[in-house]
Amino acid sequence: MFSKACEYGIRASIYIAGQSHKDQRVSLKDIAKQIGSPEAFTAKILQQLSKNNIISSIKGPHGGFEIEKKQLGKIRLSHIVLAIDGDSLYKGCGLGLKECSEKSPCPVHHQFKQIRQSIVHMLESTNLQELAMGLKDGSTFLKMQ
């Protein structure tokens, strides 16, 4: 459903949110380790997230990545998906066909439309604050140990 880059982008954002909630910046190396992603690939993803104002990158010896606490409740999963994967999830055909619409539907168009609406609702109603809280209280995790 999401590209690998988007999956890692969501994981990284949630991890950074959890650390930011504790007033801690995190390094590229730490993020890559915690989300199970190669460092070089993670760096490119973090660059996209930073460019789209989802995360902040601070340079220097006490630098790293963070998200302002007041932003945690405002950043939705939909922002991350749009920053990395664009709007294909919102508009694309379930079978990947170029021509698929209400007037000319593919075989799964109507079923996929219902699924897409549920996914879009989840992405637009879920914020980083609530996801970071799941990490904090131990009810969720980002990587199998």
N, C-alpha and C positions, 0 to 999 in steps of 0.2 A: 504494500500500500504506500509506504513512504520509501524514499530512496535511502540507501545506507547513510549518506551524508546527513539526511534529515533525522534519521534515528539517532545518530551520534549527536547531532545538534540539540535535539530535545533532551537527551541524557545529560549532555554537558551543561545546558541551561539549568536543569533541575539541580545538578550537583553544585554549580556556582551559586544558585539561589540559596541552597541549604547552608553553604559556607558563608555567604553574604549575610544571612540572617544572624550568624554568630560573629559578625563584623570581621570576617577573615577573607583576605584575597587568596586566590589559588593560582598556582603556576600551571603552565601548559603541561609539564611532565606529570604533575599530580592529577590534573583533569583526565589526561589520556589514560593513565593507570586506573583511575577510579571508574571510568566508563568502558574500559576494554577496547580502546581505539588506538591505532598507530599515531604516533606524535605528529608526523608531517601532515597526515590527513586531518587530524584534530586542529592543527594550526590554521589550515585553510578554512575549516568550518567556523572556528572562533573569529577569524577575520570577517567572514560574512555576517556573523551575528553582531559583531562590533560595528560594522558598516551600517547595519540596519537598526542601530541604537537599542539592541536587546541586552547586550552586555557592554561593560566598559573595560578597556585595556589600559592599565597604568604601568608606565615604564619605570625602570630604576631598581635599586636593590630591595626596596620594599614594595615593589610593584606586583602585578599579577592581574587576574581577572576578577571582576565583581559586578554586582547589580545593586543599585541603590535600594535600600530597604523599602522606601516609599513606592518604588516601582514594582516590587514583587507581586502585589495584588493586581497590578494593571497589565502586566505582560501575560498574554494568553497564548496557549499552544498554537493557535491559528497564526499569531505573529511569527513564530519560529518556522512553521511550515511554509508560509508565504515567503519568508526571507531566504529559505534554502531551496524549496521545491517549486516555488511559484504557485500559480493557481490551478494547475492541472487536476488536482484532486477535486476542485470545485466545479470544473468544467469538462474534464475528459470523459471519454467513453469507457465503460467498464471492461470492454474487450479491446480497447486501444484503437478502435476504428476512427478514421478521420471524419467520416460523415455519420453522425449519430445525433438524432434530435427527436423531439416529440412527434414531428411530422414523418420522420424517417428513422424509427428506432431500431437499434440492434436487438438480437434475441433476449438480452438481459437488461435492456434499458430501464424498464419500469421497476424491476426488482432492485437494480443497482441504485436507482434514484432514491428509493426509500432508505437504503443503507447509507448512501452519501449524506442524506439529510441528517441522519443520526450522528454520523461522524463529524459533520460540520458543526452540529450543535455542541457536541462534546469538546471540539477544538476551541470553539468560541466562548464556551462557558467555563473552561478550566484554566486557572491561572497558576503561575509559578509558586505563589505563596502556599497554596493548599498542597501542591505536590511536594514542596520542600518540607512541609510539616509531616508528611508521611515518612520521609527519610529520618526526620528528627525523632519521631516516636517509635521508629523501628517497624512500622506496619508495611513499609515498602522498601525496595532495594533497587540498585542500578546495575549490579554485577554479581553474578554467582561467584562465590569464593572457592 
